[in-house]
Amino acid sequence: MAREWESVIGLEVHLQLKTGTKVWCGCKADYDGDGMNTHTCPICLGHPGTLPKLNKKVVEYAVKAALALNCKINHHSAFDRKNYFYPDAPKNYQITQFEKSYAEKGHLDFRLNSGREVRVGITKIQIEEDTAKSIHASHESFMNYNRASIPLVEIISEPDMRSSEEAYEYLNTLKSIIKYTGVSDVSMELGSLRCDANISVMEKGATKFGTRVEVKNLNSFKAVARAIDYEIGRQIETIEQGGSIDQETRLWDDEAQITRVMRSKEEAMDYRYFHEPDLLQLYIPQSRIDEIQASMPESKAEKLVRFTKDYELPEYDAQVLTEEMELADYFEKVVEVSKNPKSSSNWIMTEVLRHLKETGKEIESFEISAENLGKIICLIDAKTISSKIAKEVFALSLTDSRDPEMIVKEKGLLQVSDEGAIISMVEEVLANSTKMVEDYKNSDEGRRPRVLKGLMGQVMKLSKGKANPELVTKLMLERLEKM
């Protein structure tokens, strides 16, 4: 009988906090904007005799992130030194929270495509400093110390995930929740979100986890999922062939789609953690936690409820629109102009999202402003243009940022609502469609709407999409009844 296996997955996510300045000094927390090694000082470069001073804003942002992830905030926490020698650590150690972190015992809930609800526990969140950035080019390596001491929070999950799909949805949900707080860009592309995966396998029904392997160098959520799937397969195959899994750190090779050994257990670093002597214990009183809680922006869950209540949107629409904070903001700006929430939702969920998917763009770089999309919807509601013509105006607006009304007038796209002109077109279509007319006369009530739709389509084609559809329907039915 074939052995059945179960995977066990935990994720460690590092988020850069966009506090503007670094965690221990006043240097700008931007490592790419103004050139390499331009945002440094003796403190973040670890010069002898310098002392770190905790940035108050870092604590505020860290607490916001923890509250959004349902964590318990510890009133007392402390900083520790994680000692190691490497060029990206200017002090030869990293200041982090090892023994006592500022937040713990949280959770994150999400739903899989199957509809199954999953809850992943969060062991703890700790404040720490980032390292410098290593840049490798041909036979040389460079260090950009602008990134040294940019503030981070490390979010350590419980080993509660059992598949790459769960890990992928966990990361997407985490990104969305944190984005709504405004404390981080949560972008793997920008380097403000980084993730390591801890993976093991065990036989189904077992109570003891297998040997854990840590996988690094994951540069996208899809890479995380692929690395997990590969590593699960590798570990199962190794065990079934009589081998054993070593506790080690492996790197994901995105080009080859495999993991490679980086560091074995025997070579693993002894970080020799000890208390950071240059920093006092961190104390966060309940009154300060309450203040931060009160200042939290609207969460995704709150926005979803508001969209269904205030805009009377179906839950599905609200789910899609609130998935990304920027998309939700775009929708609300469209509605300010259109005054039509459902039509605004429909246009965004079909035309806008389709265009973004085809071009690989984000809503922030979408070519049509929220104001102009709102105006296109207003033109439809005012019967100035038909829905079909509106799609043409939408396409033109992708490369023309002028007021949609100007585009409509310039291109001669105004809807034809002149009854005489439409009667003429209806009669022309009926005269040239004798078979469809007979079909309409001889059809039962169930088939007639389909035949009518075909006749109307002929009129719309004749009018190049400009005829008022409601008027076409009315006049077409009148003529058919007389016949």
C-alpha positions as CSV (number, residue, x, y, z in Angstrom):
1,M,0.0,0.0,0.0
2,A,1.4,3.4,-1.0
3,R,2.3,5.7,1.8
4,E,0.3,8.9,2.1
5,W,2.1,12.2,3.0
6,E,1.1,15.5,4.5
7,S,3.1,18.7,4.2
8,V,3.7,21.2,7.0
9,I,4.5,24.8,6.1
10,G,5.3,27.9,8.1
11,L,6.2,31.3,6.7
12,E,8.5,34.1,7.9
13,V,7.6,37.4,6.3
14,H,9.8,40.5,6.7
15,L,8.0,43.8,6.0
16,Q,9.8,47.2,5.7
17,L,7.9,50.0,7.5
18,K,7.5,53.2,5.5
19,T,8.3,55.5,8.5
20,G,10.3,57.8,6.3
21,T,13.4,57.5,8.6
22,K,15.4,54.6,9.9
23,V,14.8,52.7,13.1
24,W,17.8,54.0,15.1
25,C,18.7,57.3,13.5
26,G,17.3,60.1,11.4
27,C,18.6,58.9,8.0
28,K,16.1,58.7,5.2
29,A,14.7,55.2,4.8
30,D,15.1,55.0,1.1
31,Y,17.8,52.8,-0.5
32,D,17.3,53.4,-4.2
33,G,16.0,57.0,-4.7
34,D,19.2,59.2,-4.4
35,G,22.0,56.9,-5.3
36,M,23.9,54.2,-3.4
37,N,25.3,55.0,0.1
38,T,23.8,58.5,0.3
39,H,21.5,57.9,3.3
40,T,24.0,56.8,6.0
41,C,25.4,58.2,9.2
42,P,27.8,56.9,11.9
43,I,24.9,55.2,13.8
44,C,23.5,53.1,10.9
45,L,27.0,52.4,9.7
46,G,27.9,51.0,13.2
47,H,30.8,53.3,14.0
48,P,32.3,52.7,17.4
49,G,31.0,54.9,20.2
50,T,27.6,55.5,18.5
51,L,24.3,54.7,20.2
52,P,21.0,53.7,18.7
53,K,17.8,55.6,19.6
54,L,14.4,53.9,18.8
55,N,12.2,55.8,16.3
56,K,8.8,56.4,18.0
57,K,7.0,56.1,14.6
58,V,8.4,52.5,14.2
59,V,6.6,51.4,17.3
60,E,3.4,53.0,16.2
61,Y,3.5,51.4,12.7
62,A,4.6,48.0,14.2
63,V,1.6,48.1,16.6
64,K,-0.8,48.9,13.8
65,A,0.5,45.9,11.8
66,A,0.1,43.7,14.8
67,L,-3.4,44.9,15.6
68,A,-4.5,44.3,12.0
69,L,-3.3,40.7,12.4
70,N,-5.2,40.1,15.7
71,C,-2.1,40.0,17.8
72,K,-1.7,40.5,21.6
73,I,0.5,43.5,22.2
74,N,3.0,43.0,25.0
75,H,3.4,46.0,27.2
76,H,7.0,45.0,27.9
77,S,9.5,43.7,25.3
78,A,13.2,44.0,24.7
79,F,15.8,44.0,22.0
80,D,18.6,41.5,21.4
81,R,21.8,41.2,19.3
82,K,21.9,38.6,16.7
83,N,25.6,38.2,16.1
84,Y,27.1,37.2,12.7
85,F,29.9,38.5,10.5
86,Y,28.8,39.3,6.9
87,P,29.4,42.4,4.7
88,D,25.7,43.4,4.8
89,A,25.8,43.8,8.6
90,P,27.9,47.0,9.3
91,K,27.9,46.3,13.1
92,N,28.6,42.6,12.7
93,Y,25.3,42.0,14.5
94,Q,21.6,42.8,13.9
95,I,19.4,44.3,16.5
96,T,16.2,42.3,16.7
97,Q,13.7,40.9,19.3
98,F,14.5,37.3,20.1
99,E,13.6,36.5,23.7
100,K,10.6,38.8,24.1
101,S,8.8,40.3,21.1
102,Y,6.4,43.2,21.2
103,A,3.5,41.2,19.7
104,E,2.3,37.5,19.7
105,K,-0.6,35.0,19.5
106,G,-2.3,36.5,16.4
107,H,-4.1,34.9,13.5
108,L,-5.0,35.5,9.9
109,D,-8.2,34.1,8.2
110,F,-8.7,33.5,4.5
111,R,-10.8,31.5,2.1
112,L,-9.6,29.1,-0.6
113,N,-11.0,28.9,-4.1
114,S,-12.9,25.8,-2.9
115,G,-14.7,27.9,-0.3
116,R,-12.9,26.3,2.6
117,E,-12.1,28.7,5.4
118,V,-8.5,28.6,6.8
119,R,-7.1,30.1,9.9
120,V,-3.3,30.4,10.3
121,G,-1.8,31.3,13.7
122,I,0.8,34.0,14.0
123,T,3.4,33.0,16.6
124,K,4.9,36.4,17.1
125,I,5.9,39.7,15.4
126,Q,9.2,41.3,16.2
127,I,10.8,44.7,15.4
128,E,14.3,44.6,13.9
129,E,16.6,46.4,11.6
130,D,17.3,45.6,7.9
131,T,20.7,44.8,6.6
132,A,22.6,46.5,3.8
133,K,21.9,45.4,0.2
134,S,24.4,43.2,-1.6
135,I,24.8,43.9,-5.3
136,H,26.7,41.3,-7.3
137,A,27.9,42.2,-10.8
138,S,30.2,40.0,-12.9
139,H,33.4,39.5,-10.8
140,E,32.7,42.3,-8.3
141,S,30.3,42.8,-5.4
142,F,29.1,46.1,-3.9
143,M,27.2,47.1,-0.7
144,N,24.5,49.7,-0.6
145,Y,24.3,50.7,3.1
146,N,21.3,52.9,2.5
147,R,19.2,49.9,3.4
148,A,21.1,49.3,6.7
149,S,18.8,50.0,9.7
150,I,15.6,50.5,7.7
151,P,12.9,49.4,10.1
152,L,11.4,45.9,9.7
153,V,8.8,43.8,11.4
154,E,9.2,40.0,11.0
155,I,5.9,38.1,11.1
156,I,6.4,34.4,12.0
157,S,3.5,32.1,11.3
158,E,2.6,28.9,13.1
159,P,3.2,25.8,10.9
160,D,-0.5,25.6,10.1
161,M,-0.4,25.5,6.3
162,R,-0.7,22.3,4.5
163,S,-0.3,23.2,0.8
164,S,1.2,25.8,-1.5
165,E,-2.3,27.1,-2.2
166,E,-2.8,27.9,1.5
167,A,0.6,29.6,1.6
168,Y,-0.2,31.6,-1.5
169,E,-3.5,32.8,-0.1
170,Y,-2.0,33.5,3.3
171,L,0.6,35.9,1.6
172,N,-2.1,37.6,-0.5
173,T,-4.3,38.1,2.5
174,L,-1.4,39.4,4.6
175,K,-0.4,41.8,1.9
176,S,-4.0,43.1,1.5
177,I,-4.5,43.6,5.3
178,I,-1.2,45.4,5.8
179,K,-1.7,47.5,2.7
180,Y,-4.9,48.8,4.3
181,T,-3.0,49.9,7.4
182,G,-0.7,52.1,5.4
183,V,2.4,51.0,7.3
184,S,4.2,49.3,4.4
185,D,4.2,49.1,0.6
186,V,4.2,45.3,1.0
187,S,5.9,44.9,-2.4
188,M,8.2,42.1,-3.3
189,E,9.2,44.0,-6.4
190,L,10.3,47.0,-4.3
191,G,11.9,44.8,-1.7
192,S,9.6,45.9,1.1
193,L,8.2,42.4,1.5
194,R,10.4,39.3,1.7
195,C,9.5,35.8,2.6
196,D,11.2,32.6,3.7
197,A,9.4,29.2,3.8
198,N,9.8,26.4,6.3
199,I,8.7,23.1,4.9
200,S,8.6,19.5,6.1
201,V,6.6,16.4,5.3
202,M,5.2,13.6,7.5
203,E,3.0,10.6,7.0
204,K,-0.7,11.2,7.1
205,G,-2.0,10.8,10.7
206,A,1.5,11.3,12.3
207,T,1.7,13.6,15.3
208,K,5.4,14.5,15.0
209,F,6.5,16.8,12.3
210,G,9.3,15.8,9.9
211,T,12.7,17.5,9.6
212,R,12.3,21.1,8.6
213,V,14.0,22.7,5.6
214,E,14.1,26.5,5.2
215,V,13.9,27.9,1.6
216,K,15.1,31.4,0.8
217,N,15.5,33.6,-2.3
218,L,11.8,33.7,-3.0
219,N,11.1,36.8,-5.1
220,S,7.3,36.5,-5.8
221,F,4.3,34.8,-4.2
222,K,4.1,32.4,-7.2
223,A,7.8,31.5,-6.6
224,V,6.9,30.7,-3.0
225,A,4.2,28.4,-4.2
226,R,6.4,26.7,-6.8
227,A,9.3,26.3,-4.3
228,I,6.9,24.7,-1.7
229,D,5.6,22.2,-4.3
230,Y,9.1,21.3,-5.5
231,E,10.4,20.9,-1.9
232,I,7.4,18.7,-0.9
233,G,8.0,16.5,-3.9
234,R,11.8,16.4,-3.3
235,Q,11.4,15.4,0.4
236,I,8.8,12.7,-0.3
237,E,10.9,11.2,-3.0
238,T,14.1,11.3,-0.9
239,I,12.3,9.4,2.0
240,E,10.6,6.9,-0.2
241,Q,14.0,6.0,-1.8
242,G,15.4,5.3,1.7
243,G,17.1,8.6,2.3
244,S,16.6,11.1,5.1
245,I,16.0,14.8,5.1
246,D,18.7,17.1,6.5
247,Q,17.9,20.2,8.4
248,E,19.3,22.8,6.1
249,T,18.7,26.1,4.4
250,R,18.2,25.9,0.6
251,L,17.9,28.6,-2.1
252,W,15.2,28.7,-4.7
253,D,16.6,28.7,-8.2
254,D,13.8,30.4,-10.2
255,E,15.4,29.7,-13.6
256,A,15.9,25.9,-13.0
257,Q,12.7,25.7,-10.8
258,I,14.6,23.7,-8.1
259,T,16.0,24.3,-4.6
260,R,19.7,24.1,-3.9
261,V,21.6,23.7,-0.7
262,M,22.9,26.9,0.8
263,R,23.8,25.9,4.3
264,S,23.6,22.5,6.1
265,K,22.8,22.0,9.8
266,E,26.4,21.4,10.6
267,E,27.4,24.7,9.0
268,A,24.4,26.7,10.5
269,M,25.4,29.9,12.2
270,D,25.5,30.1,16.0
271,Y,24.0,33.6,16.4
272,R,24.9,33.8,20.1
273,Y,21.9,36.0,20.9
274,F,22.2,38.3,24.0
275,H,20.4,41.3,25.3
276,E,21.1,44.6,23.5
277,P,22.9,46.7,26.1
278,D,22.5,50.0,24.3
279,L,18.7,50.0,24.3
280,L,16.2,50.2,27.2
281,Q,13.3,47.7,27.5
282,L,10.4,48.8,25.2
283,Y,7.3,49.7,27.2
284,I,4.0,50.2,25.4
285,P,1.2,51.3,27.8
286,Q,-2.4,50.3,27.2
287,S,-3.3,53.9,26.7
288,R,-0.9,54.2,23.8
289,I,-2.2,51.0,22.3
290,D,-5.8,52.4,22.5
291,E,-4.7,55.6,20.8
292,I,-3.1,53.7,18.0
293,Q,-6.2,51.5,17.7
294,A,-8.4,54.5,17.4
295,S,-6.2,56.0,14.7
296,M,-6.3,52.9,12.5
297,P,-7.6,53.5,9.0
298,E,-10.7,51.6,7.7
299,S,-9.8,47.9,7.3
300,K,-10.6,45.7,4.4
301,A,-13.3,43.9,6.3
302,E,-14.9,47.2,7.4
303,K,-14.8,48.5,3.8
304,L,-16.4,45.4,2.5
305,V,-19.3,45.8,4.9
306,R,-19.7,49.5,3.9
307,F,-19.6,48.8,0.2
308,T,-22.5,46.3,0.5
309,K,-24.5,48.6,2.8
310,D,-23.9,52.1,1.6
311,Y,-23.5,51.3,-2.1
312,E,-25.9,48.3,-2.1
313,L,-23.4,46.2,-4.0
314,P,-23.7,42.4,-4.1
315,E,-21.1,40.7,-1.8
316,Y,-19.2,39.3,-4.8
317,D,-18.7,42.8,-6.2
318,A,-17.6,44.2,-2.9
319,Q,-15.1,41.3,-2.4
320,V,-13.5,42.0,-5.8
321,L,-13.4,45.8,-5.3
322,T,-11.9,45.7,-1.8
323,E,-9.3,43.1,-2.7
324,E,-6.8,45.9,-3.3
325,M,-7.0,49.2,-1.4
326,E,-6.1,51.2,-4.5
327,L,-8.9,49.5,-6.5
328,A,-11.4,50.3,-3.8
329,D,-10.3,53.9,-3.7
330,Y,-10.6,54.1,-7.5
331,F,-14.1,52.7,-7.4
332,E,-15.2,55.3,-4.8
333,K,-13.8,58.2,-6.9
334,V,-15.7,56.9,-10.0
335,V,-18.9,56.8,-7.9
336,E,-18.4,60.4,-6.8
337,V,-18.8,61.4,-10.4
338,S,-21.2,58.7,-11.8
339,K,-23.6,58.6,-8.9
340,N,-24.2,55.0,-10.0
341,P,-22.4,52.4,-7.8
342,K,-23.6,49.3,-9.6
343,S,-22.7,50.5,-13.1
344,S,-19.4,51.8,-11.8
345,S,-18.7,48.4,-10.2
346,N,-19.7,46.6,-13.5
347,W,-17.3,48.7,-15.6
348,I,-14.4,48.2,-13.2
349,M,-14.9,44.5,-12.8
350,T,-15.2,43.9,-16.6
351,E,-13.5,46.5,-18.7
352,V,-11.0,47.9,-16.3
353,L,-9.8,44.6,-14.7
354,R,-9.7,43.0,-18.1
355,H,-7.4,45.8,-19.4
356,L,-5.2,45.6,-16.3
357,K,-4.8,41.8,-16.7
358,E,-4.0,42.1,-20.4
359,T,-1.4,44.8,-19.9
360,G,0.0,43.5,-16.6
361,K,-0.6,46.9,-15.0
362,E,-1.8,48.0,-11.5
363,I,-4.7,50.3,-11.0
364,E,-2.4,53.1,-10.0
365,S,-1.0,53.2,-13.5
366,F,-4.3,52.7,-15.3
367,E,-4.7,55.2,-18.2
368,I,-8.3,56.3,-17.6
369,S,-8.8,58.5,-14.5
370,A,-11.6,57.7,-12.1
371,E,-13.2,61.1,-13.0
372,N,-13.3,60.2,-16.8
373,L,-14.7,56.7,-16.2
374,G,-17.4,58.3,-14.1
375,K,-18.2,60.7,-16.9
376,I,-18.5,57.9,-19.4
377,I,-21.0,56.2,-17.1
378,C,-22.9,59.6,-16.8
379,L,-23.1,59.8,-20.6
380,I,-24.7,56.3,-20.7
381,D,-27.2,57.2,-18.0
382,A,-28.1,60.4,-19.7
383,K,-28.7,58.4,-22.9
384,T,-26.1,60.6,-24.7
385,I,-24.3,57.4,-25.8
386,S,-25.2,53.7,-25.9
387,S,-23.4,51.0,-23.9
388,K,-21.9,49.8,-27.1
389,I,-20.5,53.3,-28.0
390,A,-19.4,53.7,-24.4
391,K,-17.0,50.7,-24.9
392,E,-15.6,52.6,-28.0
393,V,-15.2,55.8,-25.9
394,F,-13.5,53.7,-23.2
395,A,-11.0,52.3,-25.7
396,L,-10.3,55.8,-27.1
397,S,-9.8,57.2,-23.5
398,L,-6.9,54.7,-23.0
399,T,-4.8,57.0,-25.2
400,D,-6.8,60.2,-25.0
401,S,-7.1,61.9,-21.5
402,R,-9.6,64.6,-22.6
403,D,-13.1,64.8,-21.2
404,P,-15.1,61.9,-22.7
405,E,-17.9,64.3,-23.8
406,M,-15.4,66.1,-26.0
407,I,-14.3,62.8,-27.5
408,V,-17.9,61.8,-28.2
409,K,-18.7,65.0,-30.0
410,E,-15.4,65.1,-32.0
411,K,-15.8,61.5,-33.2
412,G,-19.6,61.9,-33.9
413,L,-20.5,59.2,-31.4
414,L,-23.7,60.8,-30.0
415,Q,-26.6,58.4,-29.6
416,V,-29.3,58.7,-32.2
417,S,-32.7,59.3,-30.4
418,D,-34.5,60.8,-33.3
419,E,-37.7,58.7,-33.7
420,G,-38.0,59.4,-37.4
421,A,-34.4,58.3,-38.1
422,I,-34.9,55.1,-36.1
423,I,-38.2,54.2,-37.7
424,S,-36.5,54.5,-41.0
425,M,-33.8,52.0,-39.9
426,V,-36.3,49.7,-38.3
427,E,-38.4,49.5,-41.5
428,E,-35.3,48.9,-43.6
429,V,-34.2,46.0,-41.4
430,L,-37.8,44.5,-41.4
431,A,-38.0,44.8,-45.2
432,N,-34.6,43.0,-45.6
433,S,-35.3,40.3,-42.9
434,T,-38.5,38.6,-44.1
435,K,-37.4,35.2,-42.8
436,M,-36.7,36.6,-39.3
437,V,-40.1,38.4,-39.3
438,E,-41.9,35.2,-40.3
439,D,-40.0,33.4,-37.6
440,Y,-41.1,36.0,-35.0
441,K,-44.7,35.7,-36.1
442,N,-44.7,31.9,-35.9
443,S,-42.6,31.6,-32.7
444,D,-44.0,31.0,-29.2
445,E,-43.4,33.4,-26.3
446,G,-40.2,31.6,-25.3
447,R,-38.5,32.0,-28.7
448,R,-39.7,35.5,-29.7
449,P,-37.3,37.5,-27.5
450,R,-34.3,35.8,-29.2
451,V,-35.7,36.7,-32.7
452,L,-36.4,40.2,-31.5
453,K,-32.8,40.5,-30.2
454,G,-31.5,39.5,-33.7
455,L,-33.6,42.1,-35.4
456,M,-32.5,44.8,-33.0
457,G,-28.9,43.8,-33.6
458,Q,-29.4,44.5,-37.3
459,V,-30.7,48.0,-36.5
460,M,-27.8,48.7,-34.2
461,K,-25.4,47.5,-36.9
462,L,-27.1,49.8,-39.4
463,S,-26.8,52.7,-37.0
464,K,-23.1,51.8,-36.2
465,G,-24.2,51.3,-32.6
466,K,-25.5,54.8,-32.2
467,A,-29.3,54.1,-32.1
468,N,-31.0,54.4,-28.7
469,P,-31.6,50.7,-27.8
470,E,-34.7,51.4,-25.7
471,L,-36.3,53.4,-28.6
472,V,-35.3,50.7,-31.1
473,T,-37.0,48.0,-29.0
474,K,-40.2,50.1,-28.6
475,L,-40.5,51.0,-32.3
476,M,-39.5,47.5,-33.4
477,L,-42.2,45.9,-31.3
478,E,-44.8,48.4,-32.6
479,R,-44.0,47.6,-36.2
480,L,-44.0,43.8,-35.6
481,E,-47.4,44.0,-33.8
482,K,-48.9,45.9,-36.8
483,M,-47.5,43.2,-39.1
